[in-house]
Amino acid sequence: ARASPDSPRRACCRRAPAPPHSTAAMATINSTIERGCSMLVHFDKAASATEIKEHLETGSPEQKAEAMKRAISLLMNGEQLPQIFITIVRYVLPSEDHVVQKLLLLYMEIIEKTSADGKLLPEMILICQNLRNNLQHPNEFIRGCTLRFLCRLSETELLEPLIPSIVANLEHRHSFVRRNAVMAMDRIYQLPGGDIMLQDAPETIERLLSGGESDLSTRRNAFLMLYNNAQDRAVAYLMGNLEQVANWGDILQTVVLDLIRKVCRTDPTQKGKYIKIILMLLSTNNTSVIYECANTLVALSSAPTAIKAAANCYCQLIVSQSDNNVKLIVLDRLSELKTNHREVMQEMVMDILRAVASPNLDIRRKTLDIVLELITLRNIDEVVNILKKEITKSQSDTGEKSGEYRQMLVQAVHQCAIRFPDVAGSVVHLLMDFLGDTNSASAFDVAMFVREIAQTNDKLRESILQRLLDSFYTIRSSRVCGTCLWIIGEYSLSAAQVEEAFVTLKASLGPTPFFKSAAEKKAEAEEAAAAGESGGGGAQKER
């Protein structure tokens, strides 16, 4: 696993031998342990240095590769193997096996290259010569891997003799070598003193870009190098190729958007010039570029047209993308827009609500949370109609979480009715069909909603009461039944309503007595048995 070259060594740090008694000694060991590390290696098998050395000297390429893996793992776990360095120089450096050469680069990455005073160790000259040979190797894989390895070195004494070979690889016939050469120059140029080692690096990279480089990854790395180290040149190249930006690949277009954000943060007066580029990139077919364009629009402008364009992009991504993680990320972006640009987002409610078509419950919940905070008098009717359709549709849904989704919809309608009482009449009768829902939590939410509407809306009480009596026999939950009984008892005011309520309750209770004693149950059983015997005797006589 790879990590950043600047990240501290943690899981892969070397173990200290024994806890020292001196605080100063502990500090010295910690400073040695916590070094930069760019890879993690898991190793839990014992291995001896003698066995590793033997395989490196006389083994086959497969055995040498296995021995190198063990040596790297031991070094990563705090072991000291100074005795195998010369063996590796003698027997592994000349190897032509690609796997062995790749492992050799990993080994050179983790060994100590400097002494305690920070000076380069003398034996590193051997490694430097091997790296120069690799940079001139006829195989492009060896060259490319070596150039990538150089990105993780920070010793200028080791890198300086290799600069001519690195620059020469910019003209290699294979794109794998060229793109890694550009990346190596980028990293070296950013080191302390790197601008002295590579004085004309920005000019060289700009010539590479303008010279008709065909490989997209190489062009992206080259533009990124200018973006990091010579921003003026990157801007000049962008402005000189505006007509071609729409045809650049997605990985290069995303770097262009990063450059635009960086330039506009330092000089906000140039926003107008770059907004046109962003709008042009919005017409591309790549979803990652569209997403970055929307983010850039939001970062650069607070104008309603820009925010609306960004929100439209987000809504299109929600509908077009099948990955649920992408949808959740986009919904988070819409939630941020809702906080800062509420008025613009209120016009996008119906587009956002399309996300409930996803079967994922988290996406549906987040969508409803966003929509419920954006409803107004202008869009409440449309929102409620969509929610009603979803509730009706959920009746035929046999999914595992359909009941939970129906409960979410009921709660959403409840909140809409609380904020806008005029819509209560259009939904309350529909929701009362779910008083007998198999999901007791959803049914209870409906009952509480009906009770609240009955309390606050005098005009709907009579129709609510009548509908409640008609559907009372479907109720299955005791909590729902208790709430409905309270509504019936509280609002059955006329003699006809009271009589009808008693009729419904008696029909639901069934005939009396409701409970029978043990003696009565025994007597009934004996009567049933006697009736059965008499019936059997009569049948025998007929025969």
C-alpha positions as CSV (number, residue, x, y, z in Angstrom):
1,A,0.0,0.0,0.0
2,R,1.3,3.4,-0.9
3,A,1.2,6.6,1.3
4,S,2.3,10.1,0.8
5,P,6.1,10.6,0.9
6,D,5.6,13.3,3.5
7,S,3.3,11.2,5.8
8,P,4.9,10.1,9.1
9,R,5.8,6.5,9.6
10,R,3.2,5.0,11.9
11,A,1.9,1.5,11.2
12,C,5.1,0.7,9.4
13,C,7.6,2.4,11.6
14,R,10.6,0.6,13.0
15,R,10.2,-0.9,16.5
16,A,12.6,0.4,19.1
17,P,14.7,-2.4,20.6
18,A,14.3,-1.9,24.3
19,P,12.8,1.0,26.3
20,P,15.8,3.1,27.4
21,H,15.9,4.6,30.8
22,S,17.0,8.0,29.6
23,T,14.5,10.5,28.2
24,A,17.2,11.9,25.9
25,A,17.9,8.4,24.5
26,M,14.2,7.8,23.9
27,A,14.0,11.1,22.1
28,T,17.0,10.1,19.9
29,I,15.4,6.8,19.0
30,N,12.0,8.4,18.3
31,S,13.7,10.8,15.9
32,T,15.2,7.8,14.1
33,I,11.9,5.9,14.1
34,E,9.6,8.6,12.9
35,R,11.0,9.0,9.4
36,G,9.2,9.6,6.1
37,C,7.6,6.5,4.8
38,S,5.7,5.9,1.5
39,M,4.6,2.3,1.8
40,L,3.1,-0.1,4.3
41,V,4.2,-3.8,4.4
42,H,2.6,-6.5,6.6
43,F,4.9,-9.2,7.7
44,D,4.4,-11.8,10.5
45,K,6.8,-14.6,9.5
46,A,10.2,-15.2,10.9
47,A,13.2,-15.1,8.6
48,S,17.0,-15.3,9.2
49,A,19.5,-13.0,7.6
50,T,21.7,-16.0,6.7
51,E,19.0,-17.7,4.7
52,I,18.1,-14.4,2.9
53,K,21.8,-13.9,2.1
54,E,22.1,-17.4,0.7
55,H,19.1,-17.1,-1.6
56,L,20.4,-13.7,-2.8
57,E,23.8,-15.1,-3.7
58,T,22.9,-18.5,-5.3
59,G,19.2,-18.6,-5.8
60,S,17.1,-18.4,-9.0
61,P,15.3,-15.1,-9.9
62,E,12.2,-16.4,-8.1
63,Q,14.2,-17.2,-5.0
64,K,15.9,-13.8,-5.2
65,A,12.6,-12.0,-5.4
66,E,11.3,-13.9,-2.4
67,A,14.4,-13.1,-0.4
68,M,14.1,-9.4,-1.3
69,K,10.5,-9.4,-0.1
70,R,11.6,-10.9,3.2
71,A,14.4,-8.4,3.6
72,I,12.1,-5.5,2.9
73,S,9.6,-6.8,5.4
74,L,12.2,-7.2,8.1
75,L,13.5,-3.7,7.5
76,M,10.1,-2.3,7.7
77,N,9.5,-4.0,11.0
78,G,12.6,-2.6,12.7
79,E,15.3,-5.2,11.9
80,Q,18.8,-4.1,11.0
81,L,20.4,-6.0,8.1
82,P,23.6,-4.2,7.3
83,Q,25.3,-7.4,6.2
84,I,23.1,-8.0,3.1
85,F,23.8,-4.6,1.5
86,I,27.0,-5.6,-0.2
87,T,25.3,-8.9,-1.2
88,I,22.5,-7.1,-2.9
89,V,25.0,-4.8,-4.7
90,R,27.0,-7.8,-6.0
91,Y,24.2,-10.3,-6.8
92,V,20.9,-8.3,-7.2
93,L,22.0,-5.1,-9.0
94,P,23.1,-7.0,-12.1
95,S,19.9,-9.0,-12.3
96,E,17.8,-8.5,-15.5
97,D,14.6,-9.9,-13.9
98,H,11.9,-7.1,-13.8
99,V,10.4,-8.3,-10.5
100,V,13.8,-8.3,-8.8
101,Q,14.5,-4.9,-10.1
102,K,11.2,-3.5,-8.8
103,L,11.9,-5.0,-5.4
104,L,15.4,-3.5,-5.5
105,L,13.9,-0.1,-5.9
106,L,11.7,-0.7,-2.9
107,Y,14.7,-1.8,-0.9
108,M,16.6,1.3,-1.8
109,E,13.6,3.4,-0.8
110,I,13.6,2.3,2.8
111,I,17.3,1.9,3.6
112,E,19.2,4.6,5.4
113,K,21.0,6.8,2.8
114,T,22.6,9.4,5.1
115,S,24.8,9.2,8.2
116,A,23.9,10.7,11.6
117,D,25.2,14.1,10.5
118,G,23.0,14.1,7.4
119,K,25.7,13.4,4.8
120,L,25.2,10.8,2.0
121,L,26.7,7.4,2.8
122,P,29.7,6.5,0.6
123,E,28.2,3.2,-0.5
124,M,25.2,5.1,-2.0
125,I,27.5,5.9,-5.0
126,L,27.0,2.3,-6.1
127,I,23.3,2.8,-6.0
128,C,23.5,6.1,-7.9
129,Q,25.4,4.4,-10.7
130,N,22.7,1.6,-10.8
131,L,20.0,4.2,-11.1
132,R,21.8,6.0,-13.9
133,N,22.0,2.6,-15.7
134,N,18.3,2.0,-15.2
135,L,17.4,5.4,-16.6
136,Q,19.3,4.4,-19.8
137,H,18.0,0.8,-19.8
138,P,16.5,-0.4,-23.1
139,N,13.4,-1.7,-21.4
140,E,10.8,1.1,-20.8
141,F,9.3,-0.7,-17.7
142,I,12.7,-0.4,-15.9
143,R,13.0,3.2,-16.9
144,G,9.5,4.2,-15.9
145,C,9.7,2.4,-12.5
146,T,13.1,4.0,-11.7
147,L,11.7,7.5,-12.6
148,R,8.7,6.9,-10.3
149,F,11.1,5.8,-7.6
150,L,13.0,9.0,-7.9
151,C,9.8,10.9,-6.9
152,R,10.2,9.5,-3.4
153,L,13.9,10.5,-2.9
154,S,14.8,13.7,-1.2
155,E,18.7,13.4,-1.1
156,T,20.0,16.1,-3.5
157,E,23.5,14.5,-3.6
158,L,21.9,11.3,-5.0
159,L,19.6,13.1,-7.4
160,E,21.9,15.7,-8.9
161,P,24.0,13.3,-11.0
162,L,20.8,11.8,-12.5
163,I,19.3,15.1,-13.8
164,P,20.6,14.8,-17.4
165,S,19.3,11.2,-17.7
166,I,15.9,12.3,-16.3
167,V,15.6,15.2,-18.8
168,A,16.7,12.9,-21.6
169,N,13.8,10.6,-20.9
170,L,11.3,13.3,-21.8
171,E,12.0,12.4,-25.5
172,H,11.6,8.6,-25.0
173,R,9.4,6.9,-27.5
174,H,7.2,5.3,-24.9
175,S,4.6,7.4,-23.1
176,F,5.1,5.4,-19.8
177,V,8.6,6.7,-19.6
178,R,7.7,10.3,-20.6
179,R,4.9,10.7,-18.0
180,N,7.1,9.4,-15.2
181,A,10.0,11.6,-16.3
182,V,7.7,14.7,-16.0
183,M,6.5,13.6,-12.6
184,A,10.0,13.1,-11.4
185,M,11.0,16.6,-12.5
186,D,7.9,18.0,-10.8
187,R,8.9,16.4,-7.4
188,I,12.6,17.2,-7.7
189,Y,11.8,20.8,-8.6
190,Q,9.8,21.2,-5.4
191,L,12.6,20.0,-3.2
192,P,14.8,22.5,-1.4
193,G,17.4,23.5,-4.0
194,G,15.4,21.7,-6.7
195,D,15.1,24.9,-8.7
196,I,18.9,25.1,-8.9
197,M,19.3,21.5,-10.0
198,L,16.5,22.0,-12.7
199,Q,16.9,25.6,-13.5
200,D,15.1,25.5,-16.9
201,A,12.5,22.8,-15.9
202,P,9.4,25.0,-16.5
203,E,10.6,26.0,-19.9
204,T,11.4,22.4,-20.8
205,I,8.0,21.2,-19.7
206,E,6.2,24.1,-21.5
207,R,8.1,23.1,-24.7
208,L,6.9,19.5,-24.2
209,L,3.3,20.6,-23.9
210,S,3.5,22.9,-26.9
211,G,5.4,20.4,-29.0
212,G,2.4,18.2,-29.7
213,E,2.6,15.6,-26.9
214,S,-0.1,13.0,-27.7
215,D,-0.3,11.1,-24.4
216,L,-3.0,12.4,-22.2
217,S,-1.4,11.4,-18.9
218,T,1.9,13.0,-19.9
219,R,0.2,16.2,-20.8
220,R,-1.7,16.1,-17.5
221,N,1.5,15.6,-15.5
222,A,3.2,18.4,-17.5
223,F,0.4,20.9,-17.0
224,L,0.3,19.9,-13.3
225,M,4.1,20.6,-13.1
226,L,3.5,24.1,-14.4
227,Y,0.5,24.5,-12.1
228,N,2.6,23.7,-9.1
229,N,5.8,25.5,-10.0
230,A,5.2,28.1,-12.7
231,Q,1.6,29.2,-12.5
232,D,2.1,32.1,-15.0
233,R,3.2,29.6,-17.7
234,A,0.3,27.3,-16.9
235,V,-2.2,30.2,-17.3
236,A,-0.5,31.4,-20.5
237,Y,-0.7,27.9,-22.0
238,L,-4.4,27.6,-21.0
239,M,-5.2,31.0,-22.6
240,G,-3.4,30.1,-25.7
241,N,-5.4,26.9,-26.2
242,L,-8.9,27.9,-25.1
243,E,-10.6,26.6,-28.2
244,Q,-9.1,23.1,-27.5
245,V,-10.0,22.9,-23.8
246,A,-13.3,21.2,-24.4
247,N,-11.5,18.4,-26.3
248,W,-8.9,17.8,-23.7
249,G,-9.2,14.6,-21.6
250,D,-11.0,14.5,-18.2
251,I,-7.8,14.2,-16.1
252,L,-6.3,17.3,-17.8
253,Q,-9.6,19.2,-17.5
254,T,-9.8,18.6,-13.8
255,V,-6.3,20.1,-13.4
256,V,-7.5,23.1,-15.4
257,L,-10.3,23.6,-13.0
258,D,-7.9,23.4,-10.0
259,L,-5.8,26.1,-11.7
260,I,-8.9,28.3,-12.2
261,R,-9.8,28.0,-8.5
262,K,-6.2,28.8,-7.4
263,V,-5.9,31.8,-9.7
264,C,-9.3,33.3,-8.7
265,R,-8.5,32.9,-5.0
266,T,-5.4,35.0,-5.4
267,D,-6.9,37.5,-7.9
268,P,-10.8,37.6,-7.7
269,T,-10.9,40.2,-10.4
270,Q,-10.2,37.5,-13.0
271,K,-13.3,35.5,-12.2
272,G,-15.3,36.7,-15.2
273,K,-12.6,35.5,-17.6
274,Y,-12.6,32.0,-16.2
275,I,-16.3,31.5,-15.7
276,K,-16.6,31.2,-19.5
277,I,-14.2,28.3,-19.5
278,I,-16.2,26.6,-16.7
279,L,-19.4,27.0,-18.6
280,M,-17.8,25.5,-21.7
281,L,-16.6,22.5,-19.7
282,L,-20.1,21.9,-18.3
283,S,-21.1,20.7,-21.8
284,T,-18.7,17.7,-21.6
285,N,-19.9,14.2,-21.2
286,N,-17.6,13.2,-18.3
287,T,-19.3,13.2,-15.0
288,S,-16.2,13.9,-12.9
289,V,-15.5,17.0,-14.9
290,I,-19.1,18.2,-14.6
291,Y,-19.0,17.6,-10.8
292,E,-15.7,19.6,-10.5
293,C,-17.2,22.4,-12.7
294,A,-20.2,22.7,-10.4
295,N,-17.9,22.8,-7.4
296,T,-15.8,25.5,-9.1
297,L,-18.9,27.6,-10.0
298,V,-20.0,27.5,-6.3
299,A,-16.6,28.4,-5.1
300,L,-16.1,31.4,-7.5
301,S,-19.5,32.9,-7.7
302,S,-22.6,33.5,-5.6
303,A,-24.7,34.8,-8.5
304,P,-28.1,33.1,-8.8
305,T,-27.4,32.0,-12.4
306,A,-24.2,30.3,-11.4
307,I,-25.7,28.6,-8.3
308,K,-28.6,27.4,-10.4
309,A,-26.3,26.0,-13.1
310,A,-24.3,24.2,-10.4
311,A,-27.5,22.8,-8.8
312,N,-28.7,21.6,-12.2
313,C,-25.5,19.7,-12.6
314,Y,-25.8,18.1,-9.2
315,C,-29.4,17.1,-9.9
316,Q,-28.4,15.5,-13.3
317,L,-25.6,13.6,-11.5
318,I,-28.1,12.2,-9.0
319,V,-30.3,10.9,-11.7
320,S,-27.6,9.6,-14.1
321,Q,-25.2,7.9,-11.6
322,S,-25.9,4.4,-10.3
323,D,-23.3,4.5,-7.5
324,N,-25.0,5.3,-4.2
325,N,-21.9,6.8,-2.7
326,V,-21.8,9.3,-5.6
327,K,-25.4,10.2,-5.0
328,L,-24.8,10.8,-1.2
329,I,-21.8,13.0,-2.0
330,V,-23.9,15.1,-4.4
331,L,-26.7,15.3,-1.9
332,D,-24.2,16.7,0.6
333,R,-23.3,19.4,-1.9
334,L,-27.0,20.3,-2.4
335,S,-27.4,20.5,1.3
336,E,-24.6,23.0,1.5
337,L,-26.2,25.1,-1.3
338,K,-29.5,24.9,0.6
339,T,-27.8,26.5,3.6
340,N,-26.2,29.4,1.7
341,H,-28.6,29.9,-1.3
342,R,-32.0,29.0,-0.1
343,E,-34.0,31.1,-2.5
344,V,-32.3,29.6,-5.5
345,M,-32.6,26.1,-4.2
346,Q,-36.4,26.5,-3.6
347,E,-36.8,26.5,-7.4
348,M,-35.0,23.2,-7.6
349,V,-37.1,21.2,-5.2
350,M,-38.8,19.1,-7.8
351,D,-35.5,18.2,-9.5
352,I,-34.0,17.2,-6.1
353,L,-37.1,15.1,-5.3
354,R,-36.4,12.9,-8.2
355,A,-33.7,11.2,-6.1
356,V,-36.3,9.3,-4.1
357,A,-36.6,7.0,-7.1
358,S,-33.4,5.4,-5.7
359,P,-34.1,2.2,-3.7
360,N,-31.4,3.1,-1.1
361,L,-33.0,4.3,2.2
362,D,-30.2,6.7,3.1
363,I,-30.5,8.5,-0.2
364,R,-34.3,8.8,0.2
365,R,-33.9,10.0,3.8
366,K,-31.3,12.7,2.9
367,T,-33.4,13.8,-0.1
368,L,-36.5,14.2,2.0
369,D,-34.6,16.2,4.7
370,I,-33.3,18.6,2.0
371,V,-36.7,19.0,0.4
372,L,-38.7,19.6,3.6
373,E,-36.5,22.6,4.4
374,L,-37.1,24.1,1.0
375,I,-40.9,23.9,0.7
376,T,-42.9,27.1,0.2
377,L,-46.4,28.1,-0.7
378,R,-45.4,28.0,-4.3
379,N,-44.2,24.4,-4.4
380,I,-46.0,22.7,-1.5
381,D,-48.8,21.3,-3.7
382,E,-46.3,19.7,-6.1
383,V,-44.3,18.3,-3.3
384,V,-47.3,16.8,-1.5
385,N,-48.5,15.2,-4.8
386,I,-45.2,13.5,-5.3
387,L,-45.2,12.3,-1.7
388,K,-48.8,10.9,-2.2
389,K,-47.7,9.1,-5.3
390,E,-44.7,7.6,-3.4
391,I,-46.9,6.5,-0.6
392,T,-49.3,4.8,-3.0
393,K,-46.4,3.2,-4.8
394,S,-45.0,1.9,-1.5
395,Q,-48.1,-0.3,-1.0
396,S,-47.0,-2.6,-3.8
397,D,-43.4,-2.6,-2.8
398,T,-42.5,-5.8,-1.1
399,G,-38.9,-4.8,-0.3
400,E,-37.4,-5.4,3.1
401,K,-37.4,-1.7,4.1
402,S,-40.6,-0.6,2.3
403,G,-42.3,-0.1,5.7
404,E,-39.6,2.1,6.9
405,Y,-39.7,4.2,3.7
406,R,-43.5,4.5,4.1
407,Q,-43.0,5.7,7.6
408,M,-40.5,8.4,6.3
409,L,-43.1,9.5,3.8
410,V,-45.8,9.7,6.4
411,Q,-43.6,11.8,8.6
412,A,-42.7,14.1,5.7
413,V,-46.4,14.6,4.8
414,H,-47.1,15.3,8.5
415,Q,-44.5,18.1,8.5
416,C,-45.9,19.6,5.4
417,A,-49.4,19.6,6.9
418,I,-48.1,21.3,10.1
419,R,-46.4,24.1,8.2
420,F,-49.2,24.4,5.6
421,P,-52.6,23.4,7.1
422,D,-54.4,23.9,3.8
423,V,-52.9,20.7,2.3
424,A,-54.1,18.5,5.2
425,G,-57.4,17.8,3.6
426,S,-55.8,16.4,0.5
427,V,-53.7,13.9,2.3
428,V,-55.4,12.9,5.6
429,H,-57.9,10.5,4.0
430,L,-55.2,8.8,1.9
431,L,-53.1,8.3,5.0
432,M,-55.9,6.8,7.0
433,D,-55.8,3.8,4.6
434,F,-52.5,2.9,6.4
435,L,-53.9,2.7,9.9
436,G,-53.8,-1.0,9.5
437,D,-50.2,-1.1,8.1
438,T,-48.1,-4.1,9.0
439,N,-45.4,-1.7,10.1
440,S,-46.7,-0.6,13.5
441,A,-44.4,2.5,13.6
442,S,-45.7,3.8,10.3
443,A,-49.3,3.1,11.4
444,F,-48.8,4.9,14.7
445,D,-47.3,8.0,12.8
446,V,-50.5,8.0,10.7
447,A,-52.7,7.9,13.8
448,M,-50.8,10.7,15.5
449,F,-51.1,12.7,12.2
450,V,-54.9,12.1,12.1
451,R,-55.2,13.1,15.7
452,E,-53.4,16.4,15.2
453,I,-55.4,17.3,12.1
454,A,-58.6,16.5,14.0
455,Q,-57.5,18.8,16.8
456,T,-56.5,21.7,14.6
457,N,-59.0,21.5,11.7
458,D,-62.7,21.7,12.7
459,K,-63.9,21.3,9.1
460,L,-62.3,17.9,8.7
461,R,-63.4,16.4,11.9
462,E,-66.7,14.9,10.7
463,S,-65.1,13.3,7.6
464,I,-62.1,12.0,9.6
465,L,-64.4,10.5,12.2
466,Q,-66.5,8.7,9.5
467,R,-63.5,7.4,7.7
468,L,-62.0,6.3,11.0
469,L,-65.0,4.2,11.9
470,D,-65.1,2.7,8.4
471,S,-61.5,1.5,8.7
472,F,-61.4,0.7,12.4
473,Y,-61.6,-3.1,11.8
474,T,-58.2,-3.0,9.9
475,I,-56.2,-1.7,12.9
476,R,-53.7,-4.3,14.2
477,S,-51.5,-2.3,16.7
478,S,-52.6,-1.6,20.3
479,R,-50.9,1.8,20.3
480,V,-52.8,2.8,17.1
481,C,-56.0,1.4,18.4
482,G,-55.7,3.5,21.6
483,T,-55.1,6.7,19.7
484,C,-58.0,6.0,17.4
485,L,-60.3,5.3,20.4
486,W,-59.3,8.6,21.9
487,I,-60.2,10.4,18.6
488,I,-63.6,8.6,18.5
489,G,-64.4,9.4,22.1
490,E,-63.3,13.0,21.9
491,Y,-65.1,14.0,18.7
492,S,-68.2,11.9,18.6
493,L,-70.5,14.7,19.7
494,S,-73.9,14.1,18.2
495,A,-76.2,11.3,19.2
496,A,-75.9,9.7,15.8
497,Q,-72.1,9.8,15.9
498,V,-72.1,8.2,19.4
499,E,-74.5,5.5,18.3
500,E,-72.5,4.7,15.2
501,A,-69.3,4.6,17.3
502,F,-70.9,2.1,19.7
503,V,-72.0,-0.1,16.8
504,T,-68.5,-0.1,15.3
505,L,-66.9,-0.9,18.6
506,K,-69.3,-3.7,19.4
507,A,-68.7,-5.2,16.0
508,S,-65.0,-5.1,16.6
509,L,-65.3,-6.6,20.1
510,G,-67.4,-9.5,19.0
511,P,-70.1,-11.4,21.1
512,T,-70.0,-11.5,24.9
513,P,-68.7,-12.9,27.1
514,F,-65.1,-11.9,26.2
515,F,-63.6,-14.3,28.7
516,K,-64.8,-17.7,29.9
517,S,-64.0,-19.5,33.1
518,A,-62.2,-22.9,33.1
519,A,-65.4,-24.7,34.1
520,E,-67.4,-23.2,31.2
521,K,-64.6,-24.2,28.8
522,K,-64.7,-27.7,30.2
523,A,-68.4,-28.0,29.9
524,E,-68.3,-26.8,26.3
525,A,-65.7,-29.4,25.5
526,E,-67.8,-32.2,27.0
527,E,-70.9,-31.1,25.1
528,A,-68.9,-31.0,21.8
529,A,-67.5,-34.5,22.5
530,A,-71.0,-35.9,23.3
531,A,-72.4,-34.3,20.1
532,G,-69.7,-36.0,18.2
533,E,-70.4,-39.4,19.7
534,S,-74.1,-39.2,19.1
535,G,-73.4,-38.2,15.5
536,G,-71.2,-41.2,15.1
537,G,-73.8,-43.6,16.6
538,G,-76.5,-42.4,14.2
539,A,-74.3,-43.0,11.3
540,Q,-73.7,-46.6,12.3
541,K,-77.5,-47.2,12.7
542,E,-78.1,-45.9,9.1
543,R,-75.5,-48.4,7.9
